[in-house]
C-alpha cells in the first residue's frame, strides 16, 4: 500500500490504491478513505477503482488521510482475509 500520492494529473502516482500480486485471486474487497475528522471521502469495492484525491466533486486538500482495506482472497495456500489500515499523504 503506498504511503503518498500526488493527484496533479502528471500521469505519475496520480491515484491511491493498494497493489496485489497477480497470482492472488481477490474474492471480496473494500477500500475506504477518511479525512482526519473521520469523514468518509472515498469508498469502492472494485479493485480496479482508485482514489483520485477528490470527494463529492471537490479536490481534497494536501494532508494525511486514513485508509481501511478489507480483502478476502485465495492463493496457493488456500483462502485468507486481511484488514489493513494506515495513512496516506495527499500531495499536490
C-alpha positions as CSV (number, residue, x, y, z in Angstrom):
1,X,0.0,0.0,0.0
2,X,1.5,3.3,-1.0
3,X,2.1,5.9,1.8
4,X,1.8,9.0,-0.5
5,X,0.4,10.1,-3.9
6,X,0.2,13.3,-5.9
7,X,-3.0,13.7,-7.9
8,X,-1.7,16.5,-10.1
9,X,-2.5,14.9,-13.4
10,X,1.1,14.5,-14.5
11,X,0.5,10.8,-15.1
12,X,2.8,9.7,-12.3
13,X,1.4,8.5,-9.0
14,X,-2.0,10.3,-9.5
15,X,-4.2,7.8,-7.7
16,X,-4.2,5.9,-4.4
17,X,-5.0,2.1,-4.3
18,X,-3.2,-1.0,-3.0
19,X,-1.4,-3.3,-5.3
20,X,-2.0,-7.0,-5.3
21,X,0.1,-9.9,-6.5
22,X,-1.2,-11.1,-9.9
23,X,-1.4,-14.7,-8.6
24,X,-3.8,-13.6,-5.8
25,X,-7.5,-14.2,-6.5
26,X,-9.5,-11.4,-4.8
27,X,-12.8,-12.7,-3.6
28,X,-14.1,-9.6,-1.9
29,X,-12.6,-6.2,-1.4
30,X,-13.5,-2.8,0.1
31,X,-11.3,0.3,0.2
32,X,-12.4,3.3,2.3
33,X,-10.6,6.6,2.8
34,X,-11.3,9.0,5.6
35,X,-10.4,12.6,6.3
36,X,-8.6,13.4,9.6
37,X,-12.0,14.3,11.0
38,X,-13.4,10.9,10.2
39,X,-15.5,11.9,7.2
40,X,-15.5,9.2,4.5
41,X,-14.1,10.7,1.3
42,X,-13.9,7.5,-0.8
43,X,-15.3,4.0,-0.9
44,X,-15.0,1.3,-3.5
45,X,-15.5,-2.5,-3.8
46,X,-13.8,-2.6,-7.2
47,X,-10.0,-3.5,-7.2
48,X,-9.7,-1.5,-10.5
49,X,-11.0,1.6,-8.8
50,X,-8.7,4.1,-7.1
51,X,-9.0,7.3,-5.2
52,X,-8.1,10.4,-7.3
53,X,-7.8,12.8,-4.3
54,X,-11.3,14.2,-4.7
55,X,-14.6,13.8,-2.8
56,X,-18.1,14.8,-3.9
57,X,-16.6,16.6,-6.9
58,X,-14.2,18.7,-5.0
59,X,-10.4,18.4,-4.8
60,X,-9.3,17.4,-1.3
61,X,-6.5,19.4,0.4
62,X,-3.0,18.4,1.0
63,X,-2.7,16.3,4.1
64,X,-2.9,12.9,5.8
65,X,-5.9,10.6,5.1
66,X,-6.7,7.3,6.8
67,X,-7.5,4.2,4.8
68,X,-9.1,0.9,5.7
69,X,-8.9,-2.1,3.3
70,X,-10.8,-5.3,3.8
71,X,-9.9,-8.1,1.5
72,X,-10.7,-11.8,1.2
73,X,-8.5,-13.8,-1.2
74,X,-7.4,-17.2,-2.4
75,X,-3.8,-18.0,-3.0
76,X,-1.7,-21.2,-3.3
77,X,-2.2,-21.8,0.4
78,X,-6.0,-21.5,0.3
79,X,-8.4,-18.8,1.4
80,X,-7.5,-15.9,3.7
81,X,-8.6,-12.5,4.7
82,X,-7.0,-9.3,6.0
83,X,-7.9,-5.9,7.3
84,X,-5.3,-3.3,6.5
85,X,-5.3,0.2,7.8
86,X,-2.9,3.1,7.8
87,X,-2.4,6.6,6.4
88,X,-1.6,8.1,3.1
89,X,-0.2,11.6,2.4
90,X,-2.0,13.5,-0.4
91,X,0.5,15.9,-2.0
92,X,-0.2,18.3,-4.9
